[in-house]
Amino acid sequence: MLSLVFSLLACGADVTHDKPAAEVGTAAPAAAHPPTVAPPAARAPGLAVDKARSSVVATGAKVVGSHELNFGDFDGELGLEGENFVNVTARVRTGSVTTDSEKLTQHLLTPDFFSATEFPEASFTSTLVTVGGASGGTHTVKGNLSLRGVSREISFPVTVEVTATEVSARAELSINRADFGVIYPGKPDNLIKDEVSLRIHFVAARG
């Protein structure tokens, strides 16, 4: 979502070395349902994400360290058909970001990064869910990520658990902030890395 989905600054070592890089392309409409994917192409009724049990976190790096970006205001849906996970949506309010530095938090809201006044929301809508995924994922999700007015198709692995009472979906991936128009370089002696790590955990109750 996810998001969603999100993040773009921080200081530190390589925060994306163990995160699969999202495959990025141009934004695409929902695809027809081929036989190798989890059904269906049409969107199943969504189960609302429980925000109290869910999280959207980004981590970015500069030369000297790293920062976590926590987003406090988001919502989304996880779609099931029977016991099959079939789609996901996420919406993240960019102005809800917080970090360990108030100065950094305020800078993230400016046009150097999220431009939160002009672009108050980032969103993700899946277009295709395939059973099986890289890095131990149970599924691969493809969909459109919109951030700062730029929409791109991305693909990444997700680990989904479906029980009688709830659905849990976890994703860890990296994106390139420049793909979404976030190109602020940082200070000459402390440059910001382009790759940003995203961690999304969505939980939705069934019934």
BADRENKOL-690135 format. One record per residue (C-alpha): chain; x, y, z; residue number from 1. Coordinates in Angstrom, 2 decimals, always signed. Layout:
<A, <X, Y, Z>, NUM>
...
END
This chain:
<A, <+0.00, +0.00, +0.00>, 1>
<A, <+2.38, +0.04, +0.74>, 2>
<A, <+2.90, +2.80, +1.61>, 3>
<A, <+2.29, +2.44, +0.31>, 4>
<A, <+2.93, +3.85, -0.44>, 5>
<A, <+6.11, +6.87, +0.98>, 6>
<A, <+9.56, +7.82, +2.33>, 7>
<A, <+12.48, +9.64, +1.32>, 8>
<A, <+15.27, +10.66, +3.51>, 9>
<A, <+17.61, +9.35, +6.07>, 10>
<A, <+21.11, +8.79, +7.00>, 11>
<A, <+23.22, +5.63, +7.29>, 12>
<A, <+24.54, +2.45, +5.82>, 13>
<A, <+22.88, +0.50, +3.05>, 14>
<A, <+19.32, +0.10, +4.34>, 15>
<A, <+18.13, -1.74, +1.24>, 16>
<A, <+20.75, -4.49, +0.85>, 17>
<A, <+18.37, -7.25, +2.03>, 18>
<A, <+15.20, -5.77, +0.52>, 19>
<A, <+14.04, -6.88, -2.95>, 20>
<A, <+13.97, -3.92, -5.31>, 21>
<A, <+10.52, -3.20, -6.67>, 22>
<A, <+10.28, -3.68, -10.41>, 23>
<A, <+9.22, -0.30, -11.79>, 24>
<A, <+7.42, +0.51, -15.02>, 25>
<A, <+4.77, +2.91, -16.30>, 26>
<A, <+1.39, +2.86, -14.58>, 27>
<A, <-0.95, +0.26, -16.07>, 28>
<A, <-4.67, -0.61, -15.86>, 29>
<A, <-5.89, -3.79, -14.20>, 30>
<A, <-4.97, -6.83, -16.29>, 31>
<A, <-7.15, -9.70, -17.43>, 32>
<A, <-6.84, -12.80, -15.26>, 33>
<A, <-4.39, -15.34, -16.73>, 34>
<A, <-4.53, -18.93, -15.44>, 35>
<A, <-1.33, -18.66, -13.36>, 36>
<A, <-2.52, -15.97, -10.97>, 37>
<A, <-4.71, -15.90, -7.91>, 38>
<A, <-8.30, -15.05, -8.95>, 39>
<A, <-9.81, -12.68, -9.92>, 40>
<A, <-9.04, -9.66, -12.11>, 41>
<A, <-12.17, -7.91, -10.81>, 42>
<A, <-11.71, -6.41, -7.34>, 43>
<A, <-13.02, -8.47, -4.45>, 44>
<A, <-14.76, -6.66, -1.59>, 45>
<A, <-12.02, -5.28, +0.60>, 46>
<A, <-11.46, -5.97, +4.30>, 47>
<A, <-10.56, -2.73, +6.04>, 48>
<A, <-7.04, -2.56, +7.43>, 49>
<A, <-6.86, -2.27, +11.22>, 50>
<A, <-4.58, +0.75, +11.62>, 51>
<A, <-3.86, -0.01, +15.27>, 52>
<A, <-2.28, -3.34, +14.27>, 53>
<A, <-0.73, -2.21, +11.00>, 54>
<A, <+2.22, -0.03, +10.03>, 55>
<A, <+3.83, +1.84, +7.14>, 56>
<A, <+7.52, +2.59, +7.70>, 57>
<A, <+10.28, +3.80, +5.39>, 58>
<A, <+14.02, +3.97, +5.99>, 59>
<A, <+16.45, +6.02, +3.96>, 60>
<A, <+20.16, +6.66, +4.16>, 61>
<A, <+22.75, +9.38, +3.82>, 62>
<A, <+26.50, +8.99, +4.13>, 63>
<A, <+26.52, +9.27, +7.92>, 64>
<A, <+23.50, +7.32, +9.10>, 65>
<A, <+19.82, +6.48, +8.64>, 66>
<A, <+16.37, +7.58, +9.76>, 67>
<A, <+13.05, +5.79, +10.01>, 68>
<A, <+9.99, +7.53, +8.65>, 69>
<A, <+6.76, +6.45, +10.37>, 70>
<A, <+3.41, +7.28, +8.80>, 71>
<A, <+0.64, +7.60, +11.35>, 72>
<A, <-2.33, +8.22, +9.07>, 73>
<A, <-3.16, +5.59, +6.46>, 74>
<A, <-5.89, +3.20, +5.44>, 75>
<A, <-6.34, +0.33, +3.02>, 76>
<A, <-8.13, -2.86, +2.13>, 77>
<A, <-7.10, -6.49, +1.66>, 78>
<A, <-9.26, -8.44, -0.81>, 79>
<A, <-10.13, -12.13, -0.49>, 80>
<A, <-12.07, -14.53, -2.65>, 81>
<A, <-12.78, -17.49, -0.45>, 82>
<A, <-9.41, -18.14, +1.18>, 83>
<A, <-7.43, -16.58, -1.68>, 84>
<A, <-5.69, -13.23, -1.38>, 85>
<A, <-6.53, -11.32, -4.57>, 86>
<A, <-5.93, -7.58, -4.18>, 87>
<A, <-4.76, -4.74, -1.97>, 88>
<A, <-5.16, -0.98, -1.84>, 89>
<A, <-3.42, +1.56, +0.40>, 90>
<A, <-3.61, +5.30, +0.98>, 91>
<A, <-1.03, +7.15, +3.08>, 92>
<A, <-1.30, +10.78, +4.19>, 93>
<A, <+2.18, +12.18, +3.57>, 94>
<A, <+1.72, +14.93, +6.16>, 95>
<A, <+1.48, +12.30, +8.91>, 96>
<A, <+5.19, +11.38, +8.68>, 97>
<A, <+7.30, +11.55, +11.84>, 98>
<A, <+11.00, +10.88, +12.45>, 99>
<A, <+13.46, +11.11, +15.33>, 100>
<A, <+14.23, +14.71, +14.33>, 101>
<A, <+11.64, +17.50, +14.27>, 102>
<A, <+13.79, +19.47, +11.81>, 103>
<A, <+13.92, +16.49, +9.46>, 104>
<A, <+10.19, +15.84, +9.83>, 105>
<A, <+9.39, +19.41, +8.79>, 106>
<A, <+11.85, +19.23, +5.87>, 107>
<A, <+10.14, +16.08, +4.57>, 108>
<A, <+6.89, +18.02, +4.18>, 109>
<A, <+8.47, +20.56, +1.81>, 110>
<A, <+8.80, +20.39, -2.00>, 111>
<A, <+12.30, +18.94, -1.51>, 112>
<A, <+10.59, +15.68, -0.55>, 113>
<A, <+6.86, +14.91, -0.19>, 114>
<A, <+5.50, +18.38, -0.94>, 115>
<A, <+2.71, +17.39, +1.44>, 116>
<A, <+0.53, +20.45, +0.90>, 117>
<A, <+0.36, +19.95, -2.87>, 118>
<A, <+0.36, +16.13, -2.73>, 119>
<A, <-1.28, +15.16, +0.57>, 120>
<A, <-1.73, +11.49, -0.25>, 121>
<A, <+0.31, +8.62, -1.68>, 122>
<A, <-1.57, +5.55, -2.86>, 123>
<A, <-1.18, +2.03, -4.17>, 124>
<A, <-3.73, -0.08, -6.05>, 125>
<A, <-2.93, -3.62, -7.10>, 126>
<A, <-3.72, -4.71, -10.66>, 127>
<A, <-2.53, -8.32, -10.47>, 128>
<A, <-1.75, -10.83, -7.70>, 129>
<A, <+0.30, -13.92, -8.56>, 130>
<A, <+0.75, -16.92, -6.28>, 131>
<A, <+4.43, -17.34, -5.33>, 132>
<A, <+7.07, -14.69, -4.84>, 133>
<A, <+10.76, -13.92, -4.44>, 134>
<A, <+12.52, -13.76, -1.07>, 135>
<A, <+10.11, -16.26, +0.48>, 136>
<A, <+6.98, -14.32, -0.44>, 137>
<A, <+3.73, -16.22, -0.79>, 138>
<A, <+2.52, -13.89, -3.54>, 139>
<A, <+3.76, -11.29, -6.02>, 140>
<A, <+1.76, -8.08, -6.22>, 141>
<A, <+1.80, -5.78, -9.23>, 142>
<A, <+0.07, -2.42, -9.16>, 143>
<A, <+0.24, +1.34, -9.48>, 144>
<A, <+2.09, +3.43, -6.88>, 145>
<A, <+1.31, +7.17, -6.93>, 146>
<A, <+3.57, +9.62, -5.09>, 147>
<A, <+4.04, +13.37, -5.60>, 148>
<A, <+1.76, +13.26, -8.64>, 149>
<A, <+3.82, +10.52, -10.35>, 150>
<A, <+2.26, +7.09, -10.95>, 151>
<A, <+4.39, +4.08, -11.77>, 152>
<A, <+3.71, +0.38, -11.95>, 153>
<A, <+5.71, -1.61, -9.41>, 154>
<A, <+5.95, -5.32, -8.61>, 155>
<A, <+7.15, -6.85, -5.32>, 156>
<A, <+6.80, -9.97, -3.14>, 157>
<A, <+4.30, -10.13, -0.29>, 158>
<A, <+3.92, -12.66, +2.52>, 159>
<A, <+0.25, -13.28, +3.24>, 160>
<A, <-1.34, -15.33, +6.02>, 161>
<A, <-5.08, -16.05, +5.93>, 162>
<A, <-6.80, -17.46, +9.01>, 163>
<A, <-10.42, -17.87, +10.02>, 164>
<A, <-10.38, -14.51, +11.79>, 165>
<A, <-7.97, -12.25, +9.92>, 166>
<A, <-5.67, -11.57, +6.98>, 167>
<A, <-2.07, -10.42, +7.43>, 168>
<A, <+0.13, -9.09, +4.60>, 169>
<A, <+3.79, -8.10, +4.96>, 170>
<A, <+6.04, -6.55, +2.32>, 171>
<A, <+9.63, -5.33, +2.44>, 172>
<A, <+11.02, -3.72, -0.68>, 173>
<A, <+13.14, -0.86, -1.93>, 174>
<A, <+12.21, +1.89, -4.36>, 175>
<A, <+14.23, +4.62, -6.05>, 176>
<A, <+12.94, +7.99, -4.88>, 177>
<A, <+14.08, +9.63, -8.13>, 178>
<A, <+11.51, +7.52, -10.00>, 179>
<A, <+8.86, +9.62, -8.24>, 180>
<A, <+10.47, +13.02, -8.68>, 181>
<A, <+12.21, +13.23, -5.30>, 182>
<A, <+15.67, +14.38, -6.31>, 183>
<A, <+16.90, +16.53, -3.41>, 184>
<A, <+20.58, +15.49, -3.12>, 185>
<A, <+21.35, +16.49, +0.46>, 186>
<A, <+24.46, +18.37, +1.52>, 187>
<A, <+27.64, +17.95, -0.57>, 188>
<A, <+29.42, +16.20, +2.32>, 189>
<A, <+26.42, +14.05, +3.31>, 190>
<A, <+24.57, +12.96, +0.18>, 191>
<A, <+21.23, +11.16, +0.39>, 192>
<A, <+21.01, +7.76, -1.26>, 193>
<A, <+18.37, +7.26, -3.93>, 194>
<A, <+17.22, +3.83, -2.70>, 195>
<A, <+14.64, +3.86, +0.09>, 196>
<A, <+13.48, +0.84, +2.07>, 197>
<A, <+9.75, +0.34, +2.67>, 198>
<A, <+8.16, -1.96, +5.25>, 199>
<A, <+4.40, -2.43, +5.16>, 200>
<A, <+2.38, -4.62, +7.50>, 201>
<A, <-1.38, -4.72, +7.03>, 202>
<A, <-3.79, -6.68, +9.22>, 203>
<A, <-7.54, -6.89, +8.51>, 204>
<A, <-10.21, -8.72, +10.48>, 205>
<A, <-12.58, -11.11, +8.70>, 206>
<A, <-16.30, -11.25, +9.31>, 207>
END
